[in-house]
Amino acid sequence: MRKTDKKIDNQLRQSLTEVCDHALAAYAGFEWLTHTVDYNTFPKSLRIVCVFDTEALLTQLNHNGHKLELLQLIKGTLAKDGIVLNNIEQHVKFDTEAACAQQHHGNWALRLSGANQYH
């Protein structure tokens, strides 16, 4: 990893930790988030996955209008650190622990490594 990549990675981790801490307190069923990135095509390649406990809780997020709020939180927090994402919905996807358990036997590494569903 190049020195500039490490700097970007540190910024990403700090920004996304801030988002995660807020989301844990603000959104029912929110569990965690992660990201993948190819630094050769950053920021276009940045993918963020927000994980909720169940599909019902994720649906509730949508019905309450909190999905847009969470997307804007992610966009704004990253922008504060100079990471500008024009179309945030292309970079952020939502998933559930229940779906991973059912489809990948709870193996998030496998689920995210075959992350075609997130691109």
CYANA upper distance limits for C-alpha pairs under 8 A (distance plus 0.5 A):
  1 MET  CA      5 ASP  CA      6.54
  1 MET  CA      6 LYS  CA      7.06
  2 ARG  CA      6 LYS  CA      6.86
  3 LYS  CA      7 LYS  CA      6.90
  4 THR  CA      8 ILE  CA      6.79
  5 ASP  CA      9 ASP  CA      6.50
  5 ASP  CA     39 TYR  CA      6.77
  6 LYS  CA     10 ASN  CA      6.60
  7 LYS  CA     11 GLN  CA      6.82
  8 ILE  CA     12 LEU  CA      6.59
  9 ASP  CA     13 ARG  CA      6.61
 10 ASN  CA     14 GLN  CA      6.65
 11 GLN  CA     15 SER  CA      6.56
 11 GLN  CA     81 ASP  CA      7.36
 12 LEU  CA     16 LEU  CA      6.42
 12 LEU  CA     78 LEU  CA      7.80
 13 ARG  CA     17 THR  CA      6.41
 14 GLN  CA     18 GLU  CA      6.85
 15 SER  CA     19 VAL  CA      6.92
 15 SER  CA     77 THR  CA      6.52
 15 SER  CA     78 LEU  CA      6.45
 15 SER  CA     81 ASP  CA      8.05
 16 LEU  CA     20 CYS  CA      6.49
 16 LEU  CA     33 LEU  CA      8.25
 16 LEU  CA     34 THR  CA      8.44
 16 LEU  CA     74 ILE  CA      7.89
 16 LEU  CA     77 THR  CA      8.34
 16 LEU  CA     78 LEU  CA      8.26
 17 THR  CA     21 ASP  CA      6.60
 18 GLU  CA     22 HIS  CA      6.89
 18 GLU  CA     77 THR  CA      8.38
 19 VAL  CA     23 ALA  CA      6.54
 19 VAL  CA     73 LEU  CA      7.40
 19 VAL  CA     74 ILE  CA      6.77
 19 VAL  CA     77 THR  CA      7.67
 20 CYS  CA     24 LEU  CA      6.54
 20 CYS  CA     32 TRP  CA      6.86
 20 CYS  CA     33 LEU  CA      7.03
 21 ASP  CA     25 ALA  CA      7.21
 22 HIS  CA     26 ALA  CA      6.60
 23 ALA  CA     27 TYR  CA      6.02
 23 ALA  CA     30 PHE  CA      7.07
 23 ALA  CA     70 LEU  CA      8.00
 24 LEU  CA     28 ALA  CA      8.18
 24 LEU  CA     30 PHE  CA      6.21
 24 LEU  CA     31 GLU  CA      7.13
 24 LEU  CA     32 TRP  CA      8.08
 27 TYR  CA     61 LEU  CA      7.79
 27 TYR  CA     66 HIS  CA      8.21
 28 ALA  CA     57 LEU  CA      7.20
 28 ALA  CA     61 LEU  CA      8.27
 29 GLY  CA     52 PHE  CA      5.70
 29 GLY  CA     53 ASP  CA      5.67
 29 GLY  CA     54 THR  CA      7.59
 29 GLY  CA     57 LEU  CA      6.05
 29 GLY  CA     58 LEU  CA      7.83
 30 PHE  CA     50 CYS  CA      8.15
 30 PHE  CA     51 VAL  CA      6.72
 30 PHE  CA     52 PHE  CA      4.86
 30 PHE  CA     53 ASP  CA      6.91
 31 GLU  CA     50 CYS  CA      8.43
 31 GLU  CA     51 VAL  CA      6.16
 31 GLU  CA     52 PHE  CA      5.66
 31 GLU  CA     53 ASP  CA      6.71
 32 TRP  CA     50 CYS  CA      6.73
 32 TRP  CA     51 VAL  CA      5.87
 32 TRP  CA     52 PHE  CA      7.69
 33 LEU  CA     48 ILE  CA      7.52
 33 LEU  CA     49 VAL  CA      5.97
 33 LEU  CA     50 CYS  CA      4.90
 33 LEU  CA     51 VAL  CA      6.17
 34 THR  CA     48 ILE  CA      6.25
 34 THR  CA     49 VAL  CA      5.89
 34 THR  CA     50 CYS  CA      7.28
 35 HIS  CA     46 LEU  CA      7.55
 35 HIS  CA     47 ARG  CA      5.93
 35 HIS  CA     48 ILE  CA      4.78
 35 HIS  CA     49 VAL  CA      6.55
 36 THR  CA     45 SER  CA      8.35
 36 THR  CA     46 LEU  CA      6.47
 36 THR  CA     47 ARG  CA      5.76
 36 THR  CA     48 ILE  CA      7.11
 37 VAL  CA     42 PHE  CA      7.42
 37 VAL  CA     43 PRO  CA      8.36
 37 VAL  CA     45 SER  CA      5.85
 37 VAL  CA     46 LEU  CA      5.05
 37 VAL  CA     47 ARG  CA      6.81
 38 ASP  CA     42 PHE  CA      6.67
 38 ASP  CA     45 SER  CA      6.13
 38 ASP  CA     46 LEU  CA      7.56
 39 TYR  CA     43 PRO  CA      8.03
 39 TYR  CA     45 SER  CA      8.02
 41 THR  CA     45 SER  CA      6.10
 42 PHE  CA     46 LEU  CA      6.85
 43 PRO  CA     83 ILE  CA      7.85
 43 PRO  CA     84 VAL  CA      8.27
 43 PRO  CA     85 LEU  CA      7.77
 45 SER  CA     91 HIS  CA      8.42
 46 LEU  CA     91 HIS  CA      6.56
 47 ARG  CA     91 HIS  CA      5.24
 47 ARG  CA     92 VAL  CA      6.36
 47 ARG  CA     93 LYS  CA      8.01
 47 ARG  CA    118 TYR  CA      7.51
 47 ARG  CA    119 HIS  CA      7.95
 48 ILE  CA     91 HIS  CA      6.49
 48 ILE  CA     92 VAL  CA      5.17
 48 ILE  CA     93 LYS  CA      6.74
 49 VAL  CA     92 VAL  CA      6.30
 49 VAL  CA     93 LYS  CA      5.41
 49 VAL  CA     94 PHE  CA      6.06
 49 VAL  CA     95 ASP  CA      7.31
 49 VAL  CA    118 TYR  CA      8.34
 50 CYS  CA     92 VAL  CA      7.84
 50 CYS  CA     93 LYS  CA      6.82
 50 CYS  CA     94 PHE  CA      5.35
 50 CYS  CA     95 ASP  CA      6.71
 51 VAL  CA     94 PHE  CA      6.45
 51 VAL  CA     95 ASP  CA      5.37
 51 VAL  CA     96 THR  CA      5.56
 51 VAL  CA     97 GLU  CA      7.17
 52 PHE  CA     57 LEU  CA      7.35
 52 PHE  CA     58 LEU  CA      6.60
 52 PHE  CA     94 PHE  CA      8.09
 52 PHE  CA     95 ASP  CA      6.78
 52 PHE  CA     96 THR  CA      5.13
 52 PHE  CA     97 GLU  CA      6.77
 53 ASP  CA     57 LEU  CA      7.33
 53 ASP  CA     58 LEU  CA      8.29
 53 ASP  CA     96 THR  CA      5.83
 53 ASP  CA     97 GLU  CA      5.53
 53 ASP  CA     98 ALA  CA      6.91
 54 THR  CA     58 LEU  CA      6.91
 54 THR  CA     96 THR  CA      5.91
 54 THR  CA     97 GLU  CA      6.78
 54 THR  CA     98 ALA  CA      5.92
 54 THR  CA     99 ALA  CA      8.19
 55 GLU  CA     59 THR  CA      6.53
 55 GLU  CA     95 ASP  CA      8.49
 55 GLU  CA     96 THR  CA      6.66
 55 GLU  CA     98 ALA  CA      7.67
 55 GLU  CA     99 ALA  CA      8.20
 56 ALA  CA     60 GLN  CA      6.65
 57 LEU  CA     61 LEU  CA      6.81
 58 LEU  CA     62 ASN  CA      7.14
 58 LEU  CA     94 PHE  CA      8.37
 58 LEU  CA     95 ASP  CA      8.45
 58 LEU  CA     96 THR  CA      8.02
 59 THR  CA     63 HIS  CA      6.78
 60 GLN  CA     64 ASN  CA      6.52
 61 LEU  CA     65 GLY  CA      6.91
 61 LEU  CA     66 HIS  CA      5.70
 61 LEU  CA     67 LYS  CA      6.11
 62 ASN  CA     66 HIS  CA      6.57
 62 ASN  CA     67 LYS  CA      5.76
 62 ASN  CA     68 LEU  CA      8.47
 65 GLY  CA     69 GLU  CA      7.47
 66 HIS  CA     70 LEU  CA      6.55
 67 LYS  CA     71 LEU  CA      6.69
 68 LEU  CA     72 GLN  CA      6.63
 69 GLU  CA     73 LEU  CA      6.64
 70 LEU  CA     74 ILE  CA      6.76
 71 LEU  CA     75 LYS  CA      6.69
 71 LEU  CA     88 ILE  CA      7.17
 71 LEU  CA     89 GLU  CA      7.79
 71 LEU  CA     92 VAL  CA      7.91
 72 GLN  CA     76 GLY  CA      6.38
 72 GLN  CA     88 ILE  CA      8.36
 73 LEU  CA     77 THR  CA      6.44
 74 ILE  CA     78 LEU  CA      6.64
 75 LYS  CA     79 ALA  CA      6.55
 75 LYS  CA     84 VAL  CA      7.86
 75 LYS  CA     85 LEU  CA      7.08
 75 LYS  CA     88 ILE  CA      6.86
 76 GLY  CA     80 LYS  CA      6.72
 77 THR  CA     81 ASP  CA      7.53
 78 LEU  CA     82 GLY  CA      7.06
 78 LEU  CA     83 ILE  CA      5.57
 78 LEU  CA     84 VAL  CA      7.22
 79 ALA  CA     83 ILE  CA      5.30
 79 ALA  CA     84 VAL  CA      5.54
 79 ALA  CA     85 LEU  CA      8.09
 85 LEU  CA     91 HIS  CA      8.31
 87 ASN  CA     91 HIS  CA      7.84
 88 ILE  CA     92 VAL  CA      6.80
 89 GLU  CA     93 LYS  CA      7.76
 90 GLN  CA    119 HIS  CA      8.45
 93 LYS  CA    118 TYR  CA      6.84
 95 ASP  CA     99 ALA  CA      7.64
 95 ASP  CA    100 CYS  CA      8.47
 96 THR  CA    100 CYS  CA      6.96
 97 GLU  CA    101 ALA  CA      6.60
 97 GLU  CA    106 GLY  CA      7.79
 98 ALA  CA    102 GLN  CA      6.66
 99 ALA  CA    103 GLN  CA      6.40
 99 ALA  CA    104 HIS  CA      8.39
100 CYS  CA    104 HIS  CA      5.65
100 CYS  CA    105 HIS  CA      6.83
100 CYS  CA    106 GLY  CA      5.60
100 CYS  CA    107 ASN  CA      7.37
100 CYS  CA    108 TRP  CA      7.25
100 CYS  CA    111 ARG  CA      7.48
101 ALA  CA    105 HIS  CA      4.83
101 ALA  CA    106 GLY  CA      4.47
101 ALA  CA    107 ASN  CA      7.80
102 GLN  CA    106 GLY  CA      7.79
104 HIS  CA    108 TRP  CA      7.87
104 HIS  CA    110 LEU  CA      7.59
104 HIS  CA    111 ARG  CA      6.76
107 ASN  CA    111 ARG  CA      6.81
108 TRP  CA    112 LEU  CA      6.38
109 ALA  CA    113 SER  CA      6.37
110 LEU  CA    114 GLY  CA      6.79
111 ARG  CA    115 ALA  CA      6.83
115 ALA  CA    119 HIS  CA      7.35
